[in-house]
Amino acid sequence: MESPKNRVRVNIYGEEYTVRSEGDEEYIREVAGYVDRKMREIAETTANKSPSRVAILAALNITDEFFAEKRRDALGRSDIEQRAGSIITLLDEKLSDAIE
């Protein structure tokens, strides 16, 4: 059986859209608001304000933010794994010394 989807009307860059999602209405509106803000930021700094051009540039900016966050997350996870490995090694050494 298909899971229920919420239908929410949102306004993005002056256009009305009906969004169907499993997310709750507040979340859908938050996401749509973010896209709207990004498109308006791009439109302020772009001479050619055609909606498709603004949408593509906004999508590139949002994707860049996403990739940068993924990269930071991966680097942070790598650092945590390295530190955890060092702690485990230190604990193993201390336990070995205590047993002997």
N, C-alpha and C positions, 0 to 999 in steps of 0.2 A: 504494500500500500504506500502511496506517495505521501511524504510528510507534508503537513499544512504549511502554506506560505502566506506571509503577510503581504498585503498590497497597500503601498503607501504612495500618495501623490507628493512629489517633490518638485521644486523649481531650481533648475541649474542654468545659470547664464541666460535667464529670461525665458526659458522653455520649460513647460510642464511635462513631467514624466511620471508614469506609474511604475513603481519598482516592486517586483515580487521577490521576496527573500524569506529565508527561515529566521533571519535576525529580527529582533523586536523593532517596533516603530521608531523608538528613540535612536537606536543604533543606525538604522537606515537614514534617518534625517541627519544624523551627525556626519555620516559618510558623504551624503549628498551635499551638505553644507561645506565640507572640506573641499570637494571638487569645485563647487561654485566659487569659493574664495580663491582657489588656485587659478581658475580661469580668469577671474576678475583681476588678479595680480598680473597675470600675463598680458591681458588686454591693456593695462595701464602702461606697459613698457613696449608694446608692439605697434608698429605703424599699421600693418595689415590686420585688422580686427575681425576677419571673417571667422564665424563660429567654428568651422572645421579646423582652421589653422590654430586658433586659440586652444581648442580641445586637444589637438596633437601636442602642442608645446606644453600644455598643462600635464598631459599624460607622461611626457618625457620627464618633466620635473618631479612628478609624484613617483615615477619609477626610479629615478635617481635617488630620491629620499629613501625609498624602500631598499634598494641595493646597498646603499651606504649603511643603513641600519643592520642589514643582514651581515655585512662585512664586520661591523663593530661587534655584533653578537658573536660571530665566529671567532674573532680575535679574543674576546673576553672569555669565551668557553675554552679556548686553547690555553689561555693563561691559567684559568681555574684548574684545568686538567693537569697542567704542569706542576702547579703548586700542590695539588692533591697527591700527585705522584711523589713529590719530594717529601711530603709529610708521611706518606706510607713507608717510604724508604727509611726515614728517620725513626719511625715507630718500630719497624722491623729490626733495625740495628739495636735500639734500646731494649726491646724484648729479648733479642738474642743474648745481649750482655747480661740481662737480669736472670736468664735461665742458666747461664754458665756458672 
